[in-house]
Amino acid sequence: MDDQTKLELEAAVFRRLVDHLRKRTDVQNIDMMNLTGFCRNCLSNWYQDAAQDKGLDLEKADAREIVYGMPYGEWKDKYQTEASAEQKAAFETNKPEH
């Protein structure tokens, strides 16, 4: 596989992942963090890092809007629920260091 094809496939997979996460508003970020070690915010941070690696200035809010499909505050108001004590404890035990 040539590099351009690989790049295009990786981009398509990323778009599909973001689209999937936008549709699965029932899945809370803390659950993603506890199960996988990353969440929507991590993806937006990685997007911002990639932009900076290319010399582009991308604000955190703009990167989050790319991942969430709307301003982060709006997503939180519509879909984020209060984390349970169990979720918070699991996060403290398992939180990644990235």
N, C-alpha and C positions, 0 to 999 in steps of 0.2 A: 504494500500500500504506500503510495507516495505521500509526502508531507502535507500537501494541500488537501488531499482527500481526507486524511486523518484529521486535519484541522476542521474541515467542514462537518465531519461526523461528530467530533467532540462538541462543536457549536450546536449542532442539532440536538444532541443529547442534553446539553445544558438547557436549551430552550424548552425541551420537553419536561425536564425536571422542574423548572420554574413554573411552567404551566400547570403541572400536576400539583405542586404545592399551593398555587393560587386557588385551585379548585378545592383542595382539602383544608378548608378553613377550620374544620373540626379538629385537626391535628395541631396541638399547642406546641409552641417552640420548646417549652421545658420538657415535654415528652420526647421530642426529637433529640434534644440534648442528652437526656437520660438514656435513650436507646442507642443513639448513633454517635454522640459526641460532637454534633454540629446541628445548626438550625438555620432558619431563614436569615437571621442576623449575621451568622457566620458567612453564609453565601454572599451577602451584600458586602461584608468586609473584604472577602476575597476578591470580589469584583472591583471594589475600590482599590485594593492593593495592585491588581493586574493593570488597572488604568494608570496608576502612579508609576508602575514599572515601565509603561510606555510613554511616560512624560506627560500624561493627561491629568488635569485637576478635576477630580470628581468628588463632590461633597458626599458625606455619609448619607444625608437625607436623600440625595439623588440616587445613590446606589441602592438604598433600601426601597425606593419607589420602583426601581427596575425589577427587583426581586418580588416585592409584594404586589405590584400592579396598581398601587395607590399609595398615597402618603402613609407613612408608618403609623402616625397618630390615628388616622382614620381606620386602618386595619385593626389596631388595638381596641379602639372604641367598639367596632363591629363584632370582632371575633375573639379577642383575648379574654380568657377567664382567669379568675384568681387561682393561683397554684395552691394545691393542697399541702398540708404539712408533710405528707409522704413524698410528694413530688419535690418539694424543697429539700428534704433530707437526702433523697437520692441524688439530687443535683450537687449538693455539697460533698457527697461521697465520691461522685463520678466526674465532676466537672473537668473538662479538658484544659490543657494549658496552652491553647493557641490563641 
